[in-house]
Amino acid sequence: LKSNNCKIFELTLELIKPQVYTTDLDLILQVKKLQPIHNFLLERVQEDNEQIRVEAIYKLGCFDFVEVKYKLRQLTEDINPKIQAYAAYALGKIGDRSDIPLLITKLKHPKAIVREGVVNGLRLMGSELAKHPLIEALEDLSEENIHVKNSIIQALGVIGGEDIEEYLIQLAQNTNDFAIVNTIISILGILGGEKTVRLLKHFPDEGLEVTKQENYLKLPDIETVILALERINNNLAIEVLVDIAQYSSYPYSQANLSLARVGKLETILSLWEITLKTESMGLLDAISHIQECYQHYNPNYCQVNPKNIKKNLIVKNNNNYENYLSSGYPRLSDCRTS
């Protein structure tokens, strides 16, 4: 911890996990008459080496001590913007709600790196008190930094709530910046519900209708949409995933993987109908995985697995289940296991 070699200092800090060692290490330090770890770090933030200062400040965010918070508050006024940013982040990591007003005042700092550090500090706190100031900062027309904008959206996602979901849905509908929309969709996949699904179901169709490359770039990444639907995982989300799965081209085919993970027994009939209609084998793995997951066999739709696919034992236009089962694939139980 006293090393002037930045790499050695950084690697040593990685070994310090206060939530694990605190009691034992503090006792050892007392016996050996050594000062506590956070005192070492408080000394190092005074040095000229920027990297050592940054690493020390970052780790101080693990120590909820009065003297640590006092120093970090001072450092939010440091002449170096990077130091200010890390100090704000460290205060957020400690999570003292009394620091929220201080961080909010920094949302209009002229340096983007400081604004981003402040926003991420507020994100770690996840307090309702920061909701409206964060929205105001996001709607500030002078804010052009994409990293700050994305950080604000992520912070709002941590705060959560139906009002945040509705706000982010409206924001997604009213912006042409696909990078922003991608971040919004990722967050909505965590906190969203049916309102979010109704928004997401339109994006795949819009992607198929686009004819110009510049218009395509305004749309969110289809894989992001699919992953969000998988995370929401309600009946409507699964229906939308089934709709997407009928398009076999990449990236729409990624819906197959999501359906394999979240599909239900009643989903299989739709997947089998798509398989017959498109004459594509892409959904057979999903069908197999769902049936295996539920440990349930239903003779009203075909039961498949990758081994039998390779052996060409599936006759797509003839559901001959008795012959299929006699080919050596073991019948599963008729009820779902726990």
RODOGU-366778 format. One line per 2 residues: their letters; for each residue x, y, z of C-alpha. Coordinates in Angstrom, 2 decimals. Layout:
N
a	X,Y,Z | ...
! end
This chain:
338
lk	0.00,0.00,0.00 | 2.99,2.29,0.32
sn	4.32,1.42,-3.12 | 4.81,4.15,-5.74
nc	4.36,1.54,-8.47 | 0.79,2.10,-9.70
ki	0.31,-1.52,-10.78 | 1.49,-2.92,-7.45
fe	-0.76,-0.48,-5.61 | -3.74,-1.37,-7.80
lt	-3.23,-5.14,-7.42 | -2.87,-4.80,-3.65
le	-6.15,-2.90,-3.46 | -7.89,-5.75,-5.28
li	-7.02,-7.98,-2.31 | -8.87,-5.66,0.08
kp	-12.49,-6.68,0.56 | -13.77,-4.84,3.65
qv	-17.02,-6.77,3.87 | -14.96,-9.96,4.32
yt	-11.90,-9.09,6.31 | -12.82,-6.09,8.49
td	-12.97,-7.64,11.96 | -9.93,-9.92,11.70
ld	-7.72,-7.47,9.85 | -8.54,-4.57,12.16
li	-7.65,-6.77,15.13 | -4.32,-7.72,13.53
lq	-3.56,-4.08,12.77 | -4.29,-3.14,16.38
vk	-2.02,-5.90,17.73 | 0.79,-4.83,15.41
kl	0.07,-1.18,16.23 | -0.52,-0.34,12.59
qp	-3.06,2.20,11.38 | -6.31,1.03,9.73
ih	-6.33,0.44,5.97 | -8.56,3.41,5.22
nf	-6.02,5.70,6.91 | -3.36,4.46,4.48
ll	-5.70,5.29,1.63 | -6.52,8.74,3.01
er	-2.80,9.50,3.00 | -2.38,8.35,-0.59
vq	-5.11,10.58,-1.99 | -2.86,13.52,-1.13
ed	-0.11,12.46,-3.55 | 0.74,13.91,-6.95
ne	0.38,10.63,-8.86 | -3.10,10.79,-10.42
qi	-3.51,7.05,-10.89 | -2.65,6.26,-7.29
rv	-5.05,8.96,-6.12 | -7.85,7.56,-8.32
ea	-7.32,3.97,-7.13 | -7.22,5.06,-3.49
iy	-10.43,7.10,-3.84 | -12.21,4.24,-5.57
kl	-11.36,1.84,-2.75 | -12.32,4.37,-0.08
gc	-15.89,3.86,-1.30 | -15.79,0.58,0.64
fd	-15.24,2.32,4.01 | -18.20,3.97,5.73
fv	-16.25,6.11,8.19 | -16.86,9.75,9.10
ev	-13.32,10.79,8.20 | -13.53,9.00,4.84
ky	-16.80,10.70,3.85 | -15.47,14.06,4.99
kl	-12.42,13.68,2.75 | -14.43,12.47,-0.24
rq	-16.75,15.47,0.05 | -13.69,17.72,-0.05
lt	-12.38,15.89,-3.11 | -15.58,16.63,-5.04
ed	-14.15,20.17,-5.22 | -10.68,19.09,-6.35
in	-9.15,20.98,-9.29 | -8.80,17.68,-11.19
pk	-12.17,16.67,-12.79 | -11.23,12.99,-12.74
iq	-10.65,13.14,-8.98 | -14.01,14.87,-8.54
ay	-15.74,12.16,-10.55 | -14.22,9.30,-8.56
aa	-14.95,11.03,-5.26 | -18.63,11.40,-6.23
ya	-18.76,7.75,-7.25 | -17.14,6.65,-3.98
lg	-19.67,8.65,-1.96 | -22.45,6.88,-3.88
ki	-20.84,3.54,-3.13 | -20.82,4.30,0.60
gd	-24.49,5.21,0.26 | -24.98,7.91,2.88
rs	-28.28,9.56,1.86 | -27.14,12.85,3.35
di	-24.75,13.16,0.39 | -27.54,13.08,-2.21
pl	-28.10,16.89,-2.23 | -24.34,17.43,-2.71
li	-24.25,15.06,-5.68 | -27.37,16.58,-7.22
tk	-25.71,20.01,-7.27 | -22.94,18.49,-9.41
lk	-25.29,17.27,-12.16 | -24.70,20.53,-14.04
hp	-20.92,20.45,-13.75 | -19.25,21.71,-16.95
ka	-17.10,18.56,-17.28 | -18.81,15.43,-18.63
iv	-16.53,13.09,-16.65 | -17.72,14.71,-13.41
re	-21.39,14.51,-14.43 | -20.97,10.84,-15.29
gv	-19.28,10.10,-11.95 | -22.06,11.91,-10.08
vn	-24.81,10.08,-11.98 | -23.19,6.71,-11.28
gl	-22.88,7.64,-7.62 | -26.60,8.42,-7.53
rl	-27.28,5.16,-9.37 | -25.54,3.20,-6.63
mg	-27.75,4.91,-4.04 | -30.94,4.23,-6.02
se	-32.87,6.87,-4.10 | -36.21,8.38,-5.14
la	-34.78,11.75,-4.10 | -32.63,11.75,-7.22
kh	-35.40,10.81,-9.67 | -36.59,14.25,-10.78
pl	-33.11,15.86,-10.84 | -31.91,12.98,-13.04
ie	-34.85,13.39,-15.41 | -34.18,17.13,-15.63
al	-30.52,16.43,-16.39 | -31.49,13.95,-19.13
ed	-33.90,16.44,-20.72 | -31.37,19.26,-20.61
ls	-30.81,20.09,-24.29 | -27.24,21.12,-23.55
ee	-26.36,17.56,-22.51 | -24.77,15.92,-25.54
ni	-22.51,13.31,-23.95 | -23.84,9.85,-24.77
hv	-22.11,8.25,-21.76 | -23.79,10.67,-19.36
kn	-27.18,10.10,-20.97 | -26.85,6.32,-20.80
si	-25.71,6.53,-17.17 | -28.79,8.61,-16.28
iq	-31.09,6.06,-17.93 | -29.39,3.26,-15.98
al	-29.74,5.24,-12.75 | -33.45,5.77,-13.39
gv	-33.77,2.04,-14.00 | -32.31,1.31,-10.56
ig	-34.81,3.70,-8.95 | -37.60,1.95,-10.89
ge	-41.36,2.22,-10.57 | -44.28,2.41,-13.01
di	-43.76,6.12,-13.59 | -40.15,5.49,-14.63
ee	-41.28,2.71,-16.97 | -43.80,5.04,-18.62
yl	-41.24,7.83,-18.87 | -38.66,5.56,-20.53
iq	-41.27,4.19,-22.96 | -42.15,7.73,-24.05
la	-38.47,8.58,-24.35 | -37.86,5.54,-26.56
qn	-40.74,6.56,-28.81 | -39.54,10.14,-29.17
tn	-35.83,9.70,-29.88 | -34.02,8.72,-33.08
df	-30.76,7.90,-31.32 | -30.52,4.12,-31.51
ai	-27.76,4.02,-28.85 | -30.10,5.71,-26.37
vn	-33.00,3.46,-27.38 | -30.83,0.36,-26.89
ti	-29.99,1.43,-23.35 | -33.64,2.19,-22.61
is	-34.75,-1.22,-23.89 | -32.10,-3.00,-21.81
il	-33.36,-1.22,-18.69 | -37.03,-1.80,-19.56
gi	-36.25,-5.49,-19.86 | -35.43,-5.43,-16.15
lg	-38.22,-3.23,-14.77 | -40.86,-3.34,-17.51
ge	-44.15,-5.20,-17.88 | -46.91,-5.42,-20.48
kt	-46.63,-1.73,-21.40 | -43.01,-2.34,-22.32
vr	-43.88,-5.45,-24.34 | -46.42,-3.47,-26.37
ll	-43.61,-1.06,-27.23 | -41.11,-3.79,-28.09
kh	-43.41,-5.81,-30.35 | -43.28,-3.11,-33.05
fp	-39.49,-2.91,-33.44 | -38.91,-6.27,-35.22
de	-41.61,-5.48,-37.81 | -40.17,-2.02,-38.39
gl	-36.75,-3.60,-38.98 | -38.18,-5.87,-41.65
ev	-39.88,-2.96,-43.42 | -36.79,-0.74,-43.57
tk	-35.27,-0.36,-47.03 | -32.63,2.29,-46.40
qe	-29.53,1.70,-44.29 | -29.73,5.13,-42.62
ny	-33.26,4.34,-41.38 | -32.20,0.92,-40.14
lk	-29.52,2.52,-37.97 | -32.22,4.50,-36.13
lp	-33.82,1.29,-34.84 | -32.73,-0.58,-31.72
di	-30.66,-3.73,-31.97 | -33.05,-6.67,-32.45
et	-30.97,-8.86,-30.13 | -31.44,-6.24,-27.39
vi	-35.21,-6.35,-27.98 | -35.24,-10.16,-27.82
la	-33.21,-10.24,-24.59 | -35.53,-7.66,-23.00
le	-38.57,-9.77,-23.90 | -36.88,-12.84,-22.42
ri	-36.20,-11.00,-19.16 | -39.80,-9.75,-18.90
nn	-40.96,-13.31,-19.52 | -44.73,-12.82,-19.24
nl	-47.29,-14.43,-21.55 | -47.40,-11.46,-23.92
ai	-43.58,-11.34,-24.13 | -43.48,-15.03,-25.07
ev	-46.14,-14.46,-27.75 | -44.00,-11.69,-29.26
lv	-40.93,-13.96,-29.18 | -42.92,-16.61,-31.07
di	-43.87,-13.99,-33.69 | -40.20,-13.05,-34.08
aq	-39.13,-16.70,-34.30 | -40.94,-17.23,-37.60
ys	-38.21,-15.19,-39.31 | -35.26,-17.54,-39.68
sy	-32.67,-14.93,-40.64 | -30.18,-13.50,-38.14
py	-30.66,-11.68,-35.78 | -34.35,-12.67,-35.58
sq	-33.30,-16.30,-35.13 | -31.91,-15.36,-31.71
an	-35.51,-15.60,-30.50 | -35.10,-19.39,-30.75
ls	-32.58,-19.36,-27.92 | -34.79,-17.18,-25.76
la	-37.80,-19.44,-26.34 | -35.73,-22.47,-25.39
rv	-35.07,-20.80,-22.03 | -38.49,-19.30,-21.24
gk	-40.97,-21.13,-23.50 | -43.88,-23.04,-21.98
le	-45.61,-26.26,-22.99 | -48.43,-24.32,-24.65
ti	-45.78,-22.49,-26.70 | -44.67,-25.66,-28.43
ls	-47.74,-26.01,-30.67 | -47.07,-22.57,-32.15
lw	-43.40,-23.43,-32.68 | -44.31,-26.68,-34.38
ei	-46.77,-24.89,-36.69 | -44.04,-22.42,-37.66
tl	-41.68,-25.35,-38.32 | -44.20,-26.96,-40.68
kt	-45.00,-23.67,-42.40 | -41.42,-22.52,-42.95
es	-39.89,-25.97,-43.43 | -37.09,-24.78,-41.18
mg	-35.49,-26.94,-38.50 | -34.33,-23.96,-36.46
ll	-37.03,-24.24,-33.76 | -36.68,-27.96,-33.11
da	-33.98,-27.48,-30.49 | -36.25,-25.03,-28.67
is	-39.13,-27.52,-28.74 | -36.86,-30.26,-27.42
hi	-35.45,-28.09,-24.66 | -38.89,-26.94,-23.43
qe	-40.20,-30.51,-23.26 | -37.09,-31.68,-21.47
cy	-37.36,-28.78,-19.02 | -40.99,-29.61,-18.20
qh	-40.42,-33.39,-18.44 | -43.70,-33.71,-20.29
yn	-44.72,-35.54,-23.46 | -47.87,-34.59,-25.36
pn	-48.74,-36.66,-28.47 | -50.56,-33.67,-30.00
yc	-47.27,-32.22,-31.08 | -43.97,-33.66,-32.13
qv	-41.31,-34.39,-29.55 | -37.85,-33.84,-30.91
np	-34.26,-33.75,-29.83 | -30.99,-32.83,-31.59
kn	-29.90,-36.48,-32.00 | -33.01,-37.43,-33.91
ik	-32.78,-34.28,-36.01 | -29.37,-35.44,-37.22
kn	-30.71,-38.92,-37.96 | -33.50,-37.48,-40.12
li	-36.05,-39.28,-37.99 | -38.53,-36.40,-38.14
vk	-41.06,-36.47,-40.95 | -42.32,-32.91,-40.97
nn	-45.54,-33.60,-42.87 | -46.43,-36.80,-41.04
nn	-46.70,-36.85,-37.26 | -46.13,-40.57,-36.87
ye	-45.51,-40.56,-33.15 | -45.49,-44.31,-32.59
ny	-42.77,-44.87,-35.16 | -40.92,-41.84,-33.87
ls	-40.92,-43.06,-30.29 | -39.95,-46.59,-31.30
sg	-36.80,-45.17,-32.90 | -35.13,-45.20,-29.53
yp	-36.01,-41.84,-28.01 | -37.29,-42.46,-24.47
rl	-40.76,-41.23,-23.61 | -40.84,-38.62,-20.87
sd	-43.30,-38.58,-17.99 | -46.80,-37.18,-18.56
cr	-46.55,-34.62,-15.78 | -44.31,-31.70,-15.03
ts	-41.70,-32.42,-12.39 | -40.87,-29.98,-9.59
! end
